[in-house]
Amino acid sequence: LVTELGVKRLILCSRRGAETEDAALTVAELEQLGAEVRVVAADAADRSQLASIFAEEPNLRGVVHAAGLLEDGVIASQSPEQMSRVLRPKVDGAYHLHELSLTQPLDLFVMISSIAGVLGAPGQTNYAAANSFLDALAGHRRALGLTAVSLGFGPWANSGVSGDLAAADLVRMERRGVGVLSPDDALSALGAVLSERIPSSLAV
């Protein structure tokens, strides 16, 4: 966003805000690149918390939704509570951002999805459903004439929700044709999608 698109002001939002691991390092790196950075503690699934950010920042030009949570289990063992915990950050969070930004002149509305929403993933019916929603929301926004991109990533090497995958998990995924993305390759894919304004894409 900063180096490729020239974004000069960023609001970074997470449940723990400045207490998030490596938050200070991230802010320092972004500031060194010339960006002004504000870190906010807010739960994306809580509409009132997000609404307060929008009230304080009336001139937002872009939204990037990257929240996610894994809680795997075969479908017979999935409880309603497990489903809700996984759906909330993606489904509720993304839809709150969609609604709250409708009056903003956005140049960018990006949702970080997963290939699980298209290809499926063992034990991840809840996660797959959550990411399918993001892809559908991108289509909905485009139908309304609004900017929207949903990018479904495969696993990132040593990063994100896939960072703790066991070697056996990675081998199984490779047999299905799904490799592991380096963070540089993943960000390059994001840059390519943003430059083309493709509504929904996969990066594997």
Stockholm file with secondary structure:
# STOCKHOLM 1.0

chainA/1-204         LVTELGVKRLILCSRRGAETEDAALTVAELEQLGAEVRVVAADAADRSQLASIFAEEPNLRGVVHAAGLLEDGVIASQSPEQMSRVLRPKVDGAYHLHELSLTQPLDLFVMISSIAGVLGAPGQTNYAAANSFLDALAGHRRALGLTAVSLGFGPWANSGVSGDLAAADLVRMERRGVGVLSPDDALSALGAVLSERIPSSLAV
#=GR chainA/1-204 SS CCTTTCCCEEEEEESSGGGSTTHHHHHHHHHHTTCEEEEEECCTTCHHHHHHHHHHCTTCCEEEECCCCCCCCCGGGCCHHHHHHHHIIIIIHHHHHHHHTTTSCCSEEEEEEETHHHHCCTTCHHHHHHHHHHHHHHHHHHHTTCCCEEEEECCBTTCGGGTTCCHHHHHHHHHTTCCCBCHHHHHHHHHHHHHHTCSEEEEC
#=GC SS_cons         CCTTTCCCEEEEEESSGGGSTTHHHHHHHHHHTTCEEEEEECCTTCHHHHHHHHHHCTTCCEEEECCCCCCCCCGGGCCHHHHHHHHIIIIIHHHHHHHHTTTSCCSEEEEEEETHHHHCCTTCHHHHHHHHHHHHHHHHHHHTTCCCEEEEECCBTTCGGGTTCCHHHHHHHHHTTCCCBCHHHHHHHHHHHHHHTCSEEEEC
//
